[in-house]
Amino acid sequence: MVESGREPGRETGAPFGIAEVTGVSMVPTLLHGDQLFVRYGARLRAGNVAVLRHPLQQDLLIVKRLVERRDGGWWVLGDNPGTEGDSRVFGVVPEQLVLGRVLVRYRPVTPGRQRSVGVVVSWLLSAVRPVRSASSASWRLRAR
């Protein structure tokens, strides 16, 4: 399964938008159900997590880590080594299909689960986190 999202505001030219993660290809960085704050048209570099159009099904948005620039675009991989649906399957993603960089992930409240003070405090401390870029491709990403 790959991540997909909706891109409200993208059609209107807004510089920011929200995407929702579905799937597990970016675990542990992103979890199924996370909301992402995306900067469209942001300057991109290797290590960034980005929202892009799937090169073989362009109405599908996916979230992947940009590993390196290659002839024709970006080589992208999921952070979960046990899943597929990245450049190992579909090859290089053309530059024009990379829509924006993920800045922050927000883990929404699960209705009915935040009952005790401890659980609420724990959720508050982990709900909003910046999505960090890898300073360089990790050994795991380079090994692919």
Solvent accessible surface area in square Angstrom, and as a share of the most:
residue,aa,sasa,rsa
1,M,171,0.76
2,V,30,0.17
3,E,0,0.00
4,S,28,0.18
5,G,23,0.23
6,R,120,0.44
7,E,20,0.09
8,P,65,0.41
9,G,20,0.19
10,R,84,0.31
11,E,139,0.62
12,T,114,0.66
13,G,60,0.58
14,A,35,0.27
15,P,69,0.43
16,F,84,0.35
17,G,7,0.07
18,I,63,0.32
19,A,1,0.01
20,E,57,0.26
21,V,0,0.00
22,T,47,0.27
23,G,2,0.02
24,V,69,0.40
25,S,1,0.01
26,M,0,0.00
27,V,44,0.25
28,P,108,0.68
29,T,41,0.24
30,L,0,0.00
31,L,65,0.32
32,H,116,0.52
33,G,21,0.20
34,D,1,0.01
35,Q,33,0.15
36,L,1,0.01
37,F,78,0.33
38,V,0,0.00
39,R,83,0.30
40,Y,5,0.02
41,G,64,0.61
42,A,17,0.14
43,R,226,0.83
44,L,24,0.12
45,R,151,0.55
46,A,43,0.33
47,G,2,0.02
48,N,2,0.01
49,V,2,0.01
50,A,0,0.00
51,V,1,0.01
52,L,0,0.00
53,R,69,0.25
54,H,23,0.10
55,P,24,0.15
56,L,135,0.67
57,Q,98,0.44
58,Q,95,0.42
59,D,120,0.62
60,L,43,0.21
61,L,8,0.04
62,I,0,0.00
63,V,2,0.01
64,K,0,0.00
65,R,17,0.06
66,L,0,0.00
67,V,14,0.08
68,E,70,0.31
69,R,137,0.50
70,R,105,0.38
71,D,143,0.74
72,G,64,0.61
73,G,7,0.07
74,W,2,0.01
75,W,37,0.13
76,V,0,0.00
77,L,0,0.00
78,G,2,0.02
79,D,11,0.06
80,N,32,0.16
81,P,79,0.50
82,G,72,0.70
83,T,22,0.13
84,E,124,0.56
85,G,14,0.13
86,D,2,0.01
87,S,2,0.01
88,R,101,0.37
89,V,88,0.50
90,F,24,0.10
91,G,24,0.23
92,V,44,0.25
93,V,0,0.00
94,P,40,0.25
95,E,76,0.34
96,Q,144,0.64
97,L,16,0.08
98,V,16,0.09
99,L,13,0.06
100,G,1,0.01
101,R,73,0.26
102,V,2,0.01
103,L,44,0.22
104,V,42,0.24
105,R,21,0.08
106,Y,83,0.32
107,R,63,0.23
108,P,49,0.31
109,V,72,0.41
110,T,60,0.35
111,P,120,0.76
112,G,48,0.46
113,R,170,0.62
114,Q,51,0.22
115,R,197,0.72
116,S,58,0.37
117,V,124,0.71
118,G,51,0.49
119,V,69,0.39
120,V,52,0.30
121,V,72,0.42
122,S,66,0.42
123,W,44,0.15
124,L,109,0.54
125,L,128,0.63
126,S,34,0.22
127,A,3,0.03
128,V,86,0.50
129,R,114,0.42
130,P,68,0.43
131,V,14,0.08
132,R,177,0.64
133,S,31,0.20
134,A,25,0.20
135,S,120,0.77
136,S,70,0.45
137,A,18,0.14
138,S,46,0.29
139,W,189,0.66
140,R,54,0.20
141,L,10,0.05
142,R,155,0.57
143,A,81,0.63
144,R,80,0.29
